[in-house]
């Protein structure tokens, strides 16, 4: 019986290999020089944006906050080595203190202008063939003009503009890794949905801008329940003040209560919008019209109360009497071609109670027509656009 022993030589990577590798690749390395092997050609840098969390969108300040990582990949031939010499080590992770990195700024930031990754130490991954991958990240706060026309059913498109200040267009060339950002690590936001995103290059004056464009859509459920539904309910309830008995004394007080309720909802909507929204929020415009109509209803209620306390029909304006008489003729008979004698007879039969009742019906019908037309027009515009 023979025992066969096979000796396998395992070549491991020791810490001394990594130390020697680090010393050799950084020895006499000038990190201030752009690592283009041919300095007469622009240096190619691949970039990509990986959104992690959408923190918030402030309509009143017109700013968006996004936590994201930025991928930068380039080739630096000064950082190449032979893996066989260093225990077949093909990749190494090092700090960026000793190698060249692109100092990229968020151009449309609302915070202090600082290069990406300046406040934290983000490691870089080096490959034996000279490829460098660096992924700085952080909270990006950018200016984003808001279009509040369809609030709360609005969608916003925001741009994050990155650029290298002080670097000529002919020195560097940026290439997006893909047409869209890397959404693998993104966490959904409860208030906003990401509908689209893209990344591209834009040339502006003497610099090249890297653009990450993010399209978001608001979740409108909260505003529907808190603002739109109560507004519609109050709007449909407001003309019902004409059904209250005049002697109850509650007509004017109910009309004023509804009017003040509109003022409260108007304040809530206005607090969620920029001070100078261009174009103006359509919901705000509709609420202002409803508020104006509510004020007209209060005026109409005061008019009906005023005529209710008239003692004699003869003291009422003749035009109003003729209008009420015609309305009574329309409501009482389909034949509206009354003679002048019949008109005088019905005029004599009119009482103050008939006049007030006719005005109540007329004002209520007109109010409902205007409200329903306004609400339907708003809903159609929101749904079709």
Order of alpha helices (4+ residues) and beta strands (2+ residues): alpha-beta-beta-beta-beta-beta-beta-beta-beta-beta-beta-alpha-alpha-alpha-alpha-alpha-alpha
